[in-house]
């Protein structure tokens, strides 16, 4: 029973982490493109100068 409970908890934690990472990726694709582009524009000149 204990081993089964540990496996169940482990699977539940991995499932939550999977959905968190998936939702984070979806949010990054939908909302983060503008921020990433702004960040790239900010870092681009410095990168080219350096």
C-alpha positions in Angstrom: 0.0 0.0 0.0 2.8 2.4 0.9 4.6 1.9 -2.4 1.4 2.3 -4.3 0.7 5.5 -2.4 4.2 6.8 -3.2 3.8 6.0 -6.9 0.4 7.7 -6.9 1.8 10.9 -5.3 4.7 10.8 -7.7 2.4 10.6 -10.7 0.2 13.4 -9.4 3.2 15.7 -8.9 4.5 14.9 -12.3 1.1 15.5 -13.8 0.8 18.9 -12.1 4.3 19.9 -13.2 3.5 18.8 -16.7 0.4 20.9 -16.9 2.2 23.9 -15.3 5.0 23.7 -17.8 2.5 23.2 -20.7 0.4 26.2 -19.6 3.6 28.2 -19.2 4.7 27.4 -22.7 1.3 28.2 -24.1 1.3 31.5 -22.2 4.8 32.2 -23.5 3.8 31.6 -27.1 0.6 33.6 -26.9 1.5 36.5 -24.6 5.3 36.5 -24.4 6.1 37.1 -28.0 5.9 40.9 -27.7 8.0 40.9 -24.5 10.5 38.5 -26.0 10.8 40.8 -29.1 11.2 43.9 -26.9 13.8 42.0 -24.9 15.6 41.0 -28.1 15.5 44.6 -29.4 17.0 45.8 -26.0 19.7 43.1 -26.0 20.4 43.2 -29.7 22.4 46.5 -29.9 24.4 45.6 -26.8 25.1 42.2 -28.2 26.3 43.7 -31.5 28.4 46.3 -29.8 30.0 43.7 -27.5 
